[in-house]
């Protein structure tokens, strides 16, 4: 719920907010945007959704991690 309130706070001061997540947190980012859209700000519009893969070095190995960026406008 703290991420939901953080997004609502950011939307109060900025007309456009970028929500970014990687790996297993992608579903949490989508849930946060949907909760804000359905409960707090029905006029919120999803402007763009960008998906991709980030290459990270973990324990000396290069691994691919999925990423998402959701851009929302008020």
PDB file of N, CA, C and O in Angstrom, chain B, residues numbered from 101:
ATOM      1  N   UNK B 101       0.827  -1.198   0.000  1.00  0.00           N
ATOM      2  CA  UNK B 101       0.000   0.000   0.000  1.00  0.00           C
ATOM      3  C   UNK B 101       0.872   1.263   0.000  1.00  0.00           C
ATOM      4  O   UNK B 101       0.427   2.319  -0.451  1.00  0.00           O
ATOM      5  N   UNK B 102       2.095   1.161   0.497  1.00  0.00           N
ATOM      6  CA  UNK B 102       2.947   2.347   0.529  1.00  0.00           C
ATOM      7  C   UNK B 102       3.319   2.791  -0.884  1.00  0.00           C
ATOM      8  O   UNK B 102       3.451   3.989  -1.135  1.00  0.00           O
ATOM      9  N   UNK B 103       3.492   1.843  -1.813  1.00  0.00           N
ATOM     10  CA  UNK B 103       3.779   2.217  -3.198  1.00  0.00           C
ATOM     11  C   UNK B 103       2.570   2.887  -3.851  1.00  0.00           C
ATOM     12  O   UNK B 103       2.724   3.792  -4.672  1.00  0.00           O
ATOM     13  N   UNK B 104       1.378   2.443  -3.486  1.00  0.00           N
ATOM     14  CA  UNK B 104       0.151   3.063  -4.008  1.00  0.00           C
ATOM     15  C   UNK B 104       0.085   4.517  -3.554  1.00  0.00           C
ATOM     16  O   UNK B 104      -0.189   5.409  -4.358  1.00  0.00           O
ATOM     17  N   UNK B 105       0.335   4.756  -2.277  1.00  0.00           N
ATOM     18  CA  UNK B 105       0.289   6.126  -1.768  1.00  0.00           C
ATOM     19  C   UNK B 105       1.402   6.975  -2.374  1.00  0.00           C
ATOM     20  O   UNK B 105       1.208   8.168  -2.608  1.00  0.00           O
ATOM     21  N   UNK B 106       2.553   6.382  -2.629  1.00  0.00           N
ATOM     22  CA  UNK B 106       3.656   7.114  -3.268  1.00  0.00           C
ATOM     23  C   UNK B 106       3.260   7.541  -4.683  1.00  0.00           C
ATOM     24  O   UNK B 106       3.560   8.660  -5.098  1.00  0.00           O
ATOM     25  N   UNK B 107       2.597   6.667  -5.417  1.00  0.00           N
ATOM     26  CA  UNK B 107       2.146   7.020  -6.767  1.00  0.00           C
ATOM     27  C   UNK B 107       1.087   8.112  -6.720  1.00  0.00           C
ATOM     28  O   UNK B 107       1.128   9.046  -7.520  1.00  0.00           O
ATOM     29  N   UNK B 108       0.143   8.006  -5.797  1.00  0.00           N
ATOM     30  CA  UNK B 108      -0.896   9.044  -5.663  1.00  0.00           C
ATOM     31  C   UNK B 108      -0.248  10.385  -5.316  1.00  0.00           C
ATOM     32  O   UNK B 108      -0.647  11.418  -5.853  1.00  0.00           O
ATOM     33  N   UNK B 109       0.737  10.379  -4.433  1.00  0.00           N
ATOM     34  CA  UNK B 109       1.438  11.609  -4.059  1.00  0.00           C
ATOM     35  C   UNK B 109       2.167  12.211  -5.256  1.00  0.00           C
ATOM     36  O   UNK B 109       2.100  13.421  -5.478  1.00  0.00           O
ATOM     37  N   UNK B 110       2.854  11.388  -6.020  1.00  0.00           N
ATOM     38  CA  UNK B 110       3.567  11.876  -7.204  1.00  0.00           C
ATOM     39  C   UNK B 110       2.608  12.447  -8.239  1.00  0.00           C
ATOM     40  O   UNK B 110       2.926  13.442  -8.891  1.00  0.00           O
ATOM     41  N   UNK B 111       1.459  11.843  -8.397  1.00  0.00           N
ATOM     42  CA  UNK B 111       0.475  12.346  -9.356  1.00  0.00           C
ATOM     43  C   UNK B 111      -0.103  13.685  -8.914  1.00  0.00           C
ATOM     44  O   UNK B 111      -0.598  14.451  -9.742  1.00  0.00           O
ATOM     45  N   UNK B 112      -0.045  13.973  -7.612  1.00  0.00           N
ATOM     46  CA  UNK B 112      -0.512  15.262  -7.120  1.00  0.00           C
ATOM     47  C   UNK B 112       0.388  16.410  -7.541  1.00  0.00           C
ATOM     48  O   UNK B 112      -0.068  17.548  -7.655  1.00  0.00           O
ATOM     49  N   UNK B 113       1.665  16.122  -7.775  1.00  0.00           N
ATOM     50  CA  UNK B 113       2.608  17.184  -8.126  1.00  0.00           C
ATOM     51  C   UNK B 113       3.108  17.094  -9.567  1.00  0.00           C
ATOM     52  O   UNK B 113       3.577  18.089 -10.120  1.00  0.00           O
ATOM     53  N   UNK B 114       3.014  15.915 -10.179  1.00  0.00           N
ATOM     54  CA  UNK B 114       3.505  15.727 -11.548  1.00  0.00           C
ATOM     55  C   UNK B 114       2.384  15.206 -12.442  1.00  0.00           C
ATOM     56  O   UNK B 114       1.652  14.299 -12.045  1.00  0.00           O
ATOM     57  N   UNK B 115       2.239  15.766 -13.641  1.00  0.00           N
ATOM     58  CA  UNK B 115       1.176  15.277 -14.530  1.00  0.00           C
ATOM     59  C   UNK B 115       1.494  13.918 -15.162  1.00  0.00           C
ATOM     60  O   UNK B 115       0.594  13.214 -15.619  1.00  0.00           O
ATOM     61  N   UNK B 116       2.794  13.554 -15.185  1.00  0.00           N
ATOM     62  CA  UNK B 116       3.199  12.286 -15.771  1.00  0.00           C
ATOM     63  C   UNK B 116       4.185  11.584 -14.832  1.00  0.00           C
ATOM     64  O   UNK B 116       5.134  12.198 -14.344  1.00  0.00           O
ATOM     65  N   UNK B 117       3.948  10.287 -14.584  1.00  0.00           N
ATOM     66  CA  UNK B 117       4.794   9.524 -13.676  1.00  0.00           C
ATOM     67  C   UNK B 117       5.204   8.227 -14.373  1.00  0.00           C
ATOM     68  O   UNK B 117       4.398   7.597 -15.057  1.00  0.00           O
ATOM     69  N   UNK B 118       6.472   7.835 -14.189  1.00  0.00           N
ATOM     70  CA  UNK B 118       7.007   6.596 -14.725  1.00  0.00           C
ATOM     71  C   UNK B 118       7.091   5.583 -13.602  1.00  0.00           C
ATOM     72  O   UNK B 118       7.713   5.849 -12.573  1.00  0.00           O
ATOM     73  N   UNK B 119       6.477   4.427 -13.783  1.00  0.00           N
ATOM     74  CA  UNK B 119       6.545   3.327 -12.818  1.00  0.00           C
ATOM     75  C   UNK B 119       7.412   2.248 -13.461  1.00  0.00           C
ATOM     76  O   UNK B 119       7.072   1.729 -14.524  1.00  0.00           O
ATOM     77  N   UNK B 120       8.537   1.908 -12.818  1.00  0.00           N
ATOM     78  CA  UNK B 120       9.479   0.947 -13.390  1.00  0.00           C
ATOM     79  C   UNK B 120       9.655  -0.235 -12.445  1.00  0.00           C
ATOM     80  O   UNK B 120       9.618  -0.087 -11.223  1.00  0.00           O
ATOM     81  N   UNK B 121       9.848  -1.421 -13.042  1.00  0.00           N
ATOM     82  CA  UNK B 121      10.083  -2.618 -12.238  1.00  0.00           C
ATOM     83  C   UNK B 121      10.870  -3.631 -13.056  1.00  0.00           C
ATOM     84  O   UNK B 121      10.868  -3.610 -14.287  1.00  0.00           O
ATOM     85  N   UNK B 122      11.547  -4.523 -12.328  1.00  0.00           N
ATOM     86  CA  UNK B 122      12.301  -5.597 -12.971  1.00  0.00           C
ATOM     87  C   UNK B 122      11.982  -6.923 -12.299  1.00  0.00           C
ATOM     88  O   UNK B 122      11.660  -6.973 -11.112  1.00  0.00           O
ATOM     89  N   UNK B 123      12.076  -7.988 -13.073  1.00  0.00           N
ATOM     90  CA  UNK B 123      11.941  -9.337 -12.543  1.00  0.00           C
ATOM     91  C   UNK B 123      10.592  -9.616 -11.906  1.00  0.00           C
ATOM     92  O   UNK B 123       9.544  -9.307 -12.473  1.00  0.00           O
ATOM     93  N   UNK B 124      10.633 -10.206 -10.716  1.00  0.00           N
ATOM     94  CA  UNK B 124       9.400 -10.610 -10.041  1.00  0.00           C
ATOM     95  C   UNK B 124       8.557  -9.435  -9.570  1.00  0.00           C
ATOM     96  O   UNK B 124       7.399  -9.621  -9.197  1.00  0.00           O
ATOM     97  N   UNK B 125       9.111  -8.234  -9.579  1.00  0.00           N
ATOM     98  CA  UNK B 125       8.363  -7.050  -9.146  1.00  0.00           C
ATOM     99  C   UNK B 125       7.461  -6.487 -10.235  1.00  0.00           C
ATOM    100  O   UNK B 125       6.707  -5.548  -9.981  1.00  0.00           O
ATOM    101  N   UNK B 126       7.520  -7.037 -11.437  1.00  0.00           N
ATOM    102  CA  UNK B 126       6.707  -6.529 -12.541  1.00  0.00           C
ATOM    103  C   UNK B 126       5.223  -6.625 -12.209  1.00  0.00           C
ATOM    104  O   UNK B 126       4.475  -5.681 -12.462  1.00  0.00           O
ATOM    105  N   UNK B 127       4.786  -7.745 -11.650  1.00  0.00           N
ATOM    106  CA  UNK B 127       3.366  -7.896 -11.321  1.00  0.00           C
ATOM    107  C   UNK B 127       2.939  -6.902 -10.246  1.00  0.00           C
ATOM    108  O   UNK B 127       1.800  -6.434 -10.260  1.00  0.00           O
ATOM    109  N   UNK B 128       3.832  -6.574  -9.319  1.00  0.00           N
ATOM    110  CA  UNK B 128       3.526  -5.588  -8.285  1.00  0.00           C
ATOM    111  C   UNK B 128       3.329  -4.200  -8.904  1.00  0.00           C
ATOM    112  O   UNK B 128       2.427  -3.464  -8.505  1.00  0.00           O
ATOM    113  N   UNK B 129       4.172  -3.844  -9.875  1.00  0.00           N
ATOM    114  CA  UNK B 129       4.045  -2.540 -10.542  1.00  0.00           C
ATOM    115  C   UNK B 129       2.713  -2.434 -11.279  1.00  0.00           C
ATOM    116  O   UNK B 129       2.050  -1.397 -11.228  1.00  0.00           O
ATOM    117  N   UNK B 130       2.326  -3.500 -11.959  1.00  0.00           N
ATOM    118  CA  UNK B 130       1.047  -3.504 -12.674  1.00  0.00           C
ATOM    119  C   UNK B 130      -0.103  -3.381 -11.677  1.00  0.00           C
ATOM    120  O   UNK B 130      -1.043  -2.621 -11.908  1.00  0.00           O
ATOM    121  N   UNK B 131      -0.038  -4.119 -10.576  1.00  0.00           N
ATOM    122  CA  UNK B 131      -1.083  -4.049  -9.545  1.00  0.00           C
ATOM    123  C   UNK B 131      -1.196  -2.641  -8.964  1.00  0.00           C
ATOM    124  O   UNK B 131      -2.305  -2.155  -8.741  1.00  0.00           O
ATOM    125  N   UNK B 132      -0.080  -1.992  -8.721  1.00  0.00           N
ATOM    126  CA  UNK B 132      -0.083  -0.642  -8.149  1.00  0.00           C
ATOM    127  C   UNK B 132      -0.791   0.336  -9.080  1.00  0.00           C
ATOM    128  O   UNK B 132      -1.633   1.120  -8.643  1.00  0.00           O
ATOM    129  N   UNK B 133      -0.447   0.286 -10.357  1.00  0.00           N
ATOM    130  CA  UNK B 133      -1.081   1.189 -11.320  1.00  0.00           C
ATOM    131  C   UNK B 133      -2.578   0.907 -11.400  1.00  0.00           C
ATOM    132  O   UNK B 133      -3.378   1.841 -11.449  1.00  0.00           O
ATOM    133  N   UNK B 134      -2.962  -0.351 -11.413  1.00  0.00           N
ATOM    134  CA  UNK B 134      -4.388  -0.695 -11.505  1.00  0.00           C
ATOM    135  C   UNK B 134      -5.159  -0.283 -10.248  1.00  0.00           C
ATOM    136  O   UNK B 134      -6.296   0.178 -10.353  1.00  0.00           O
ATOM    137  N   UNK B 135      -4.568  -0.438  -9.075  1.00  0.00           N
ATOM    138  CA  UNK B 135      -5.238  -0.005  -7.839  1.00  0.00           C
ATOM    139  C   UNK B 135      -5.457   1.499  -7.860  1.00  0.00           C
ATOM    140  O   UNK B 135      -6.547   1.968  -7.531  1.00  0.00           O
ATOM    141  N   UNK B 136      -4.443   2.257  -8.240  1.00  0.00           N
ATOM    142  CA  UNK B 136      -4.585   3.716  -8.293  1.00  0.00           C
ATOM    143  C   UNK B 136      -5.632   4.098  -9.324  1.00  0.00           C
ATOM    144  O   UNK B 136      -6.453   4.982  -9.082  1.00  0.00           O
ATOM    145  N   UNK B 137      -5.606   3.441 -10.466  1.00  0.00           N
ATOM    146  CA  UNK B 137      -6.561   3.765 -11.536  1.00  0.00           C
ATOM    147  C   UNK B 137      -7.999   3.447 -11.127  1.00  0.00           C
ATOM    148  O   UNK B 137      -8.910   4.214 -11.438  1.00  0.00           O
ATOM    149  N   UNK B 138      -8.213   2.338 -10.442  1.00  0.00           N
ATOM    150  CA  UNK B 138      -9.574   1.907 -10.112  1.00  0.00           C
ATOM    151  C   UNK B 138     -10.124   2.512  -8.826  1.00  0.00           C
ATOM    152  O   UNK B 138     -11.336   2.696  -8.715  1.00  0.00           O
ATOM    153  N   UNK B 139      -9.273   2.826  -7.849  1.00  0.00           N
ATOM    154  CA  UNK B 139      -9.770   3.276  -6.547  1.00  0.00           C
ATOM    155  C   UNK B 139      -9.545   4.749  -6.258  1.00  0.00           C
ATOM    156  O   UNK B 139     -10.387   5.388  -5.627  1.00  0.00           O
ATOM    157  N   UNK B 140      -8.413   5.306  -6.710  1.00  0.00           N
ATOM    158  CA  UNK B 140      -8.047   6.654  -6.294  1.00  0.00           C
ATOM    159  C   UNK B 140      -8.180   7.701  -7.399  1.00  0.00           C
ATOM    160  O   UNK B 140      -8.530   8.847  -7.120  1.00  0.00           O
ATOM    161  N   UNK B 141      -7.913   7.332  -8.614  1.00  0.00           N
ATOM    162  CA  UNK B 141      -7.876   8.314  -9.691  1.00  0.00           C
ATOM    163  C   UNK B 141      -8.445   7.718 -10.980  1.00  0.00           C
ATOM    164  O   UNK B 141      -7.691   7.283 -11.850  1.00  0.00           O
ATOM    165  N   UNK B 142      -9.762   7.698 -11.099  1.00  0.00           N
ATOM    166  CA  UNK B 142     -10.375   7.079 -12.283  1.00  0.00           C
ATOM    167  C   UNK B 142     -10.028   7.788 -13.600  1.00  0.00           C
ATOM    168  O   UNK B 142     -10.168   7.196 -14.671  1.00  0.00           O
ATOM    169  N   UNK B 143      -9.582   9.038 -13.532  1.00  0.00           N
ATOM    170  CA  UNK B 143      -9.220   9.763 -14.755  1.00  0.00           C
ATOM    171  C   UNK B 143      -7.775   9.486 -15.188  1.00  0.00           C
ATOM    172  O   UNK B 143      -7.307  10.061 -16.171  1.00  0.00           O
ATOM    173  N   UNK B 144      -7.072   8.620 -14.470  1.00  0.00           N
ATOM    174  CA  UNK B 144      -5.690   8.274 -14.790  1.00  0.00           C
ATOM    175  C   UNK B 144      -5.640   7.459 -16.079  1.00  0.00           C
ATOM    176  O   UNK B 144      -6.394   6.501 -16.245  1.00  0.00           O
ATOM    177  N   UNK B 145      -4.759   7.841 -16.977  1.00  0.00           N
ATOM    178  CA  UNK B 145      -4.610   7.157 -18.262  1.00  0.00           C
ATOM    179  C   UNK B 145      -3.221   6.527 -18.346  1.00  0.00           C
ATOM    180  O   UNK B 145      -2.225   7.139 -17.960  1.00  0.00           O
ATOM    181  N   UNK B 146      -3.169   5.311 -18.851  1.00  0.00           N
ATOM    182  CA  UNK B 146      -1.886   4.672 -19.134  1.00  0.00           C
ATOM    183  C   UNK B 146      -1.436   5.181 -20.491  1.00  0.00           C
ATOM    184  O   UNK B 146      -2.066   4.893 -21.509  1.00  0.00           O
ATOM    185  N   UNK B 147      -0.355   5.932 -20.506  1.00  0.00           N
ATOM    186  CA  UNK B 147       0.152   6.550 -21.734  1.00  0.00           C
ATOM    187  C   UNK B 147       0.937   5.551 -22.567  1.00  0.00           C
ATOM    188  O   UNK B 147       0.657   5.371 -23.752  1.00  0.00           O
ATOM    189  N   UNK B 148       1.918   4.900 -21.953  1.00  0.00           N
ATOM    190  CA  UNK B 148       2.793   3.973 -22.667  1.00  0.00           C
ATOM    191  C   UNK B 148       3.236   2.855 -21.734  1.00  0.00           C
ATOM    192  O   UNK B 148       3.413   3.059 -20.533  1.00  0.00           O
ATOM    193  N   UNK B 149       3.411   1.672 -22.310  1.00  0.00           N
ATOM    194  CA  UNK B 149       4.010   0.557 -21.584  1.00  0.00           C
ATOM    195  C   UNK B 149       5.202   0.082 -22.402  1.00  0.00           C
ATOM    196  O   UNK B 149       5.055  -0.322 -23.555  1.00  0.00           O
ATOM    197  N   UNK B 150       6.379   0.135 -21.797  1.00  0.00           N
ATOM    198  CA  UNK B 150       7.603  -0.336 -22.445  1.00  0.00           C
ATOM    199  C   UNK B 150       8.086  -1.581 -21.726  1.00  0.00           C
ATOM    200  O   UNK B 150       8.168  -1.607 -20.499  1.00  0.00           O
ATOM    201  N   UNK B 151       8.410  -2.622 -22.504  1.00  0.00           N
ATOM    202  CA  UNK B 151       8.968  -3.831 -21.910  1.00  0.00           C
ATOM    203  C   UNK B 151      10.339  -4.084 -22.517  1.00  0.00           C
ATOM    204  O   UNK B 151      10.622  -3.663 -23.639  1.00  0.00           O
ATOM    205  N   UNK B 152      11.180  -4.770 -21.769  1.00  0.00           N
ATOM    206  CA  UNK B 152      12.517  -5.048 -22.267  1.00  0.00           C
ATOM    207  C   UNK B 152      13.243  -6.027 -21.386  1.00  0.00           C
ATOM    208  O   UNK B 152      12.675  -6.616 -20.466  1.00  0.00           O
ATOM    209  N   UNK B 153      14.519  -6.187 -21.691  1.00  0.00           N
ATOM    210  CA  UNK B 153      15.384  -7.088 -20.939  1.00  0.00           C
ATOM    211  C   UNK B 153      16.638  -6.332 -20.531  1.00  0.00           C
ATOM    212  O   UNK B 153      17.292  -5.701 -21.362  1.00  0.00           O
ATOM    213  N   UNK B 154      16.968  -6.400 -19.255  1.00  0.00           N
ATOM    214  CA  UNK B 154      18.195  -5.801 -18.735  1.00  0.00           C
ATOM    215  C   UNK B 154      19.202  -6.916 -18.486  1.00  0.00           C
ATOM    216  O   UNK B 154      18.848  -7.988 -17.995  1.00  0.00           O
ATOM    217  N   UNK B 155      20.448  -6.655 -18.826  1.00  0.00           N
ATOM    218  CA  UNK B 155      21.517  -7.621 -18.543  1.00  0.00           C
ATOM    219  C   UNK B 155      22.199  -7.216 -17.248  1.00  0.00           C
ATOM    220  O   UNK B 155      22.703  -6.099 -17.131  1.00  0.00           O
ATOM    221  N   UNK B 156      22.216  -8.121 -16.273  1.00  0.00           N
ATOM    222  CA  UNK B 156      22.831  -7.879 -14.975  1.00  0.00           C
ATOM    223  C   UNK B 156      23.933  -8.900 -14.726  1.00  0.00           C
ATOM    224  O   UNK B 156      23.887 -10.018 -15.240  1.00  0.00           O
ATOM    225  N   UNK B 157      24.907  -8.509 -13.943  1.00  0.00           N
ATOM    226  CA  UNK B 157      25.957  -9.442 -13.538  1.00  0.00           C
ATOM    227  C   UNK B 157      25.667  -9.860 -12.099  1.00  0.00           C
ATOM    228  O   UNK B 157      25.693  -9.042 -11.180  1.00  0.00           O
ATOM    229  N   UNK B 158      25.392 -11.149 -11.924  1.00  0.00           N
ATOM    230  CA  UNK B 158      25.077 -11.706 -10.609  1.00  0.00           C
ATOM    231  C   UNK B 158      26.059 -12.837 -10.341  1.00  0.00           C
ATOM    232  O   UNK B 158      26.116 -13.815 -11.086  1.00  0.00           O
ATOM    233  N   UNK B 159      26.837 -12.692  -9.263  1.00  0.00           N
ATOM    234  CA  UNK B 159      27.822 -13.696  -8.872  1.00  0.00           C
ATOM    235  C   UNK B 159      28.745 -14.058 -10.031  1.00  0.00           C
ATOM    236  O   UNK B 159      29.065 -15.229 -10.232  1.00  0.00           O
ATOM    237  N   UNK B 160      29.171 -13.058 -10.787  1.00  0.00           N
ATOM    238  CA  UNK B 160      30.096 -13.263 -11.885  1.00  0.00           C
ATOM    239  C   UNK B 160      29.472 -13.740 -13.179  1.00  0.00           C
ATOM    240  O   UNK B 160      30.172 -13.878 -14.182  1.00  0.00           O
ATOM    241  N   UNK B 161      28.159 -13.998 -13.185  1.00  0.00           N
ATOM    242  CA  UNK B 161      27.480 -14.456 -14.397  1.00  0.00           C
ATOM    243  C   UNK B 161      26.579 -13.349 -14.918  1.00  0.00           C
ATOM    244  O   UNK B 161      25.987 -12.602 -14.140  1.00  0.00           O
ATOM    245  N   UNK B 162      26.478 -13.249 -16.232  1.00  0.00           N
ATOM    246  CA  UNK B 162      25.566 -12.289 -16.843  1.00  0.00           C
ATOM    247  C   UNK B 162      24.203 -12.962 -17.010  1.00  0.00           C
ATOM    248  O   UNK B 162      24.090 -14.024 -17.623  1.00  0.00           O
ATOM    249  N   UNK B 163      23.175 -12.326 -16.454  1.00  0.00           N
ATOM    250  CA  UNK B 163      21.820 -12.878 -16.549  1.00  0.00           C
ATOM    251  C   UNK B 163      20.889 -11.839 -17.164  1.00  0.00           C
ATOM    252  O   UNK B 163      21.098 -10.634 -17.026  1.00  0.00           O
ATOM    253  N   UNK B 164      19.869 -12.325 -17.839  1.00  0.00           N
ATOM    254  CA  UNK B 164      18.846 -11.461 -18.418  1.00  0.00           C
ATOM    255  C   UNK B 164      17.680 -11.345 -17.448  1.00  0.00           C
ATOM    256  O   UNK B 164      17.198 -12.350 -16.924  1.00  0.00           O
ATOM    257  N   UNK B 165      17.229 -10.120 -17.211  1.00  0.00           N
ATOM    258  CA  UNK B 165      16.109  -9.867 -16.312  1.00  0.00           C
ATOM    259  C   UNK B 165      15.084  -9.022 -17.065  1.00  0.00           C
ATOM    260  O   UNK B 165      15.424  -7.989 -17.641  1.00  0.00           O
ATOM    261  N   UNK B 166      13.841  -9.464 -17.054  1.00  0.00           N
ATOM    262  CA  UNK B 166      12.775  -8.719 -17.717  1.00  0.00           C
ATOM    263  C   UNK B 166      12.518  -7.410 -16.983  1.00  0.00           C
ATOM    264  O   UNK B 166      12.699  -7.318 -15.768  1.00  0.00           O
ATOM    265  N   UNK B 167      12.089  -6.388 -17.746  1.00  0.00           N
ATOM    266  CA  UNK B 167      11.783  -5.100 -17.133  1.00  0.00           C
ATOM    267  C   UNK B 167      10.544  -4.505 -17.784  1.00  0.00           C
ATOM    268  O   UNK B 167      10.191  -4.840 -18.914  1.00  0.00           O
ATOM    269  N   UNK B 168       9.896  -3.617 -17.046  1.00  0.00           N
ATOM    270  CA  UNK B 168       8.714  -2.923 -17.552  1.00  0.00           C
ATOM    271  C   UNK B 168       8.758  -1.475 -17.083  1.00  0.00           C
ATOM    272  O   UNK B 168       9.238  -1.179 -15.989  1.00  0.00           O
ATOM    273  N   UNK B 169       8.257  -0.586 -17.916  1.00  0.00           N
ATOM    274  CA  UNK B 169       8.089   0.821 -17.548  1.00  0.00           C
ATOM    275  C   UNK B 169       6.679   1.211 -17.966  1.00  0.00           C
ATOM    276  O   UNK B 169       6.317   1.106 -19.137  1.00  0.00           O
ATOM    277  N   UNK B 170       5.896   1.657 -17.008  1.00  0.00           N
ATOM    278  CA  UNK B 170       4.521   2.088 -17.260  1.00  0.00           C
ATOM    279  C   UNK B 170       4.473   3.590 -17.051  1.00  0.00           C
ATOM    280  O   UNK B 170       4.770   4.080 -15.962  1.00  0.00           O
ATOM    281  N   UNK B 171       4.100   4.319 -18.091  1.00  0.00           N
ATOM    282  CA  UNK B 171       4.015   5.773 -18.005  1.00  0.00           C
ATOM    283  C   UNK B 171       2.538   6.132 -17.915  1.00  0.00           C
ATOM    284  O   UNK B 171       1.747   5.795 -18.796  1.00  0.00           O
ATOM    285  N   UNK B 172       2.172   6.834 -16.815  1.00  0.00           N
ATOM    286  CA  UNK B 172       0.779   7.213 -16.596  1.00  0.00           C
ATOM    287  C   UNK B 172       0.643   8.732 -16.612  1.00  0.00           C
ATOM    288  O   UNK B 172       1.534   9.459 -16.174  1.00  0.00           O
ATOM    289  N   UNK B 173      -0.492   9.190 -17.126  1.00  0.00           N
ATOM    290  CA  UNK B 173      -0.817  10.623 -17.186  1.00  0.00           C
ATOM    291  C   UNK B 173      -2.099  10.876 -16.427  1.00  0.00           C
ATOM    292  O   UNK B 173      -3.005  10.043 -16.404  1.00  0.00           O
ATOM    293  N   UNK B 174      -2.160  12.036 -15.811  1.00  0.00           N
ATOM    294  CA  UNK B 174      -3.385  12.438 -15.133  1.00  0.00           C
ATOM    295  C   UNK B 174      -4.253  13.229 -16.066  1.00  0.00           C
ATOM    296  O   UNK B 174      -5.339  13.662 -15.682  1.00  0.00           O
TER     297      UNK B 174
END
